[in-house]
Amino acid sequence: MDLRQLESFATVADSGSVSRAATALHLSQPSISRQLGLLEADLGQRLFERHGRGVRLTPAGQALLVHARTLLEGARQARRQLMDMNEEPSGRVVVGLPHRVATGLCVPLVERFRQQLPNAMISISEGLSLSLREDLIQGRIDLALLFDPAPTPLIVSEPLMRERLLLVAPHGTRLKPRVSLAELAQMPMILPSAPNPIRSLVDAVLLPRRIGLQIVAEVGAVHSAIALVEHGVGCSILPQSALLMAQQAERLPTALIGPPALWNRLVLAMPAARPLSRLQQTTAALLRQMDFRGPN
């Protein structure tokens, strides 16, 4: 039993077909079948049952698949660790950024990455914090910046910035420097729909106080809320950095909210179960050094 046989076995198990496994591994079908035959002969067990549409695992095959995945992942980690011992980290790192963070951060991050890691490549994945959190857990991205992620033992996070939420109103609106929580209920409001982190923060403060908002529209992302505010549809509750998405941000009236004030947190999130490679560690250090508070 060797790693090549286990890789062929696991790929056939995942695809349910020798032909699809051969395509995925860039091998011929006879080669895959030969590897499976050698593995079954070595173990003295049938691993697959053949049927008209492909193959399915036998009980022995199901038992072996658990061990095969562990051994293959161990081999991949060993390979990554040895590659990391090179003087210059190489390879590809995937970083998840919320849309409004990417607006100001993407260019300086890529520029600094290219300066410090010329032999590596960075891939930026933009999305909502909720979807980026799921991508990080599933291993589709390596690191992520997230706004107020729900706690989970699958992610390790460290705070990078706190930002106060403001009342943002259409052009020409006369606002006091500060509005109370009760006064928010008198204004037509546009908010991100739940479970957006901003909406969760607003609801966590207002609902226990039995303050209901006049919500005229719910949107999927902050930039949509800003666009509706600019067109005079209503007000919104957003962080200062969100105004960078506005076409004429300097003309949008804003006011402090509270007491109590509403704050959101930007965190650097990393997988708890997967050790970071040297490339990923260096990229995480770059992210900690970035300025998130204004245009870059």
N, C-alpha and C positions, 0 to 999 in steps of 0.2 A: 504494500500500500504506500503510494507516494503522493505528493501534492498535485501532480498533473492528473492522476486518476481521480483524486478527490475534487479537483476543480471541474473535471468533466462530469462527474457524478452530480455535484451540486447544481451545475448549469442545466443539466437534463431535468433534474428534479424541479427547478424553478420554472423552466419553460414547458415541461410536460411533453417534450418531443426531442428525439435525437437530431432531427434535421434542423430544428430551430437552435438547439445547442451548438451544433456544428457551425451555423452561420454566426452566432454570437462569439464563438471562440476562434473563428477563421480557420477551422479545421475541416477535414472531410468527414462524412458520416461513417465510413469504415473505420477511421481513426478513433472516433468517439466510441463506436461499438466495441472496438478492440480494448480500449481503456476500461470500459465497463465490464467486459468479459474477464479481464485480468483481475479486476478488483473483486468480482463475485467469486472467482476461483480462489483467490487468496483468503477471502473471509469465509468461504464455504456457505454462502447465503445468497439467495436471489434477492436482488435489491429493487427490481422493477417487475411489474406485470404489464405485458403488452396488450393493447386493445386497438380498435380500429382507428382512433384519433390520436394515438400516441402511446404514452406510458404513464403508469401511476406507481407510486412507492408502495412496496410491501411493508409490513411492520418492521422488518429488519432494516429496510431502507430508511424509514422514518427515524429509527433509533440512530442510524449512522449519520443522518443529515445534521443532527444537533452537534455531533462531534466534528463533522467536516467543517461546518461554519466556524467553529471555535479555532480549529487548526489553521484554516485559510486566513482568518482575520489576524491570528498571531503571526503568520508569515508576512502578511502585508505590513503590520506594525514594525516587525523586525527590519523589513526592507526600507520603510520610511526612516527609521532611526539611523540606519547605516548611511542613507543618503544625506541625512541632516548633519553628519560628521564632516561633510565637505566644507571648505572654507567659506564658500558663498552659497547660501540657501538657494535652491532652485525649485521649480515646480509651479503649481497654481494654487492660489488661495481665493476662496469665495467669501466676500463680505456682504452682509445684508444691511441696507440702510433704508430707514423710512424716507418717503418721498421728500418731505420738507427738510430733512437733514441732508439728503443727497444734493439738494439745490445749491447749498453753500459749501458742502464738504467734498464733493466728488473730485473737482479739479485739484485742490491742494493735496488731497489724499493720494491721488494717482501720481502727482508730480513728486511728492516725497517718497512714495513707494519706489518709483523708478530710480531716484537718486540713491536710495539705500539698498535696494534689492534689484540690481540691474539684470540678474540672471533668472528672475522669477516673473510671474505674471499675476496680476490682480484682476479678479472678476467682480464687478459690483452688481448685486441683485437688489433692485428697488421694490418696495412693497409696503403694505401696512404692517404695523408692529405685530398684529395678531398672526398674520400669515408668515412673517419672518420668524417668529417664535416657533411655529410648527415646522418650518423648513430646517431650523437649527436642530430641533429635537430629532427629526428624521434623517439628519446627516446630509441634506442637500446643500447647506451652506456651512462654512467653518466657524465664522464669527458673526456677530450682529450687534448693531446699536438698536435698542428697543426703548419705547416709552412705556413706563409703568407696567412691565410684564407681570402676568399672574404668577405667583410663586409655584415652583415645581422642583422636585429633587433632581430632575434631569438637566437643569441649567444652573450654572454658577454665574452670578452677575455682580458687578461692582458699579456703584454710582459714579457718573461723570459730571452731571450738571442738574441743578434744580432751576425751574423756570416758573415764574408766577403767571397765572392765567389772568387775562384782562377781558373786560367788556369791549367789544369792537362794534362800532355803529356805522351806518351809511354816511356818505358825504353830507355835510351840512347839519348833522345832528348836534344839538347843544347838550353836552354831558357835563355833569359835575366831576371834579377830580376823582371822587370816590362814590360808588353806589353800594347800597346795602344789599344783602341777599334778598330781602323782601321786595326791594325796588326792581329786581330782575324780573319778578312775576308780572310787571306792568308792561313789558316790552315784547314785541313779536320776535321770536328767537329761532335761529337756524343752528342746529347742532349736529355733530356726527352721530350716526345711529349706534345704538348699543350692539356689541360690547366694545366699541372704540374706547381706548384708555381715557381720552378727554371726557367723553360722556360718562364713563364710570366714575371719574373724579367728581364731576358736577352732581350726579345723582347721589353719590355717597354723602355729600354735604347737604344738599337741599331736601332729599326725601325724609331723613329723620326729623327735619324741622317743619315738615308738611308744607313746603313751599313748592307750588306747582308752576311750571313755566308755560307760557303761551307759545308752544312750538308750532311754527307755521311750516317748517320743512325739516326733514332729516336727510342727511347726505352720507355718502360712504367715506369721504376723505376731507381733510382740512382745506385743500385748495378749492374744493367745490363750495364750501361754506364761505370762504373769502370772496369768491366770484359773486355769490348771491348777495353778500353784504355790499359789495361795490355797486351792484345794480339796484340797491335800495329795497330789497325784499324784506330785510329785517336785520336784527343784531345777532352777534354770536359771542361765545366765550372761548377765547383762544389764547395760546401763548404768544409772546412778543415775536418769536422767531417765525411764526406763521405769517406775519405781515410781509415777510420777504417774498411771499408768493403773490402779493397784490400788485396790480399794475400801477396804482398810485397810492402806495402805502402811507406816504407822508400826509395824505389828506384824509385818511380814515380816522375819525375821532376814537379815542380810547379812554378808559377809566379803570382805576383800581377797583377791586371787588372785596367786600368784607367790612369788618371781620366776621368770621375768620377768612383769611386769605386762602386761595386755591393754588396749589403748586403741583406741577408734574415733574417727573424724574426721567432723565435719559441715562440708561445703563449700558455698559459693555457686557454682553452675554456670551458665554462660552459653554460648550457641552460638558456636562459633569462626567460622563462615562468615557469620553474619548480624550486621551492625552494630546495636548497640542504639539505639533511638530515645531521645529526651530523656525520655519517660515511663518507659521501661524503665531508663534510667540512674538516674533519681531513685528508682525502686522498689528498685533494687539497693542504693543508698545507704541506704535505710530498713532493708533486711534486714541490712546490716552493723552497724547501730546496735542491733539487738534483743538482748535478754537471753535466752539459750537455756538457762540453767542451773537454772531453777526456775519455779514457777508464776507467771504474769503476770497 
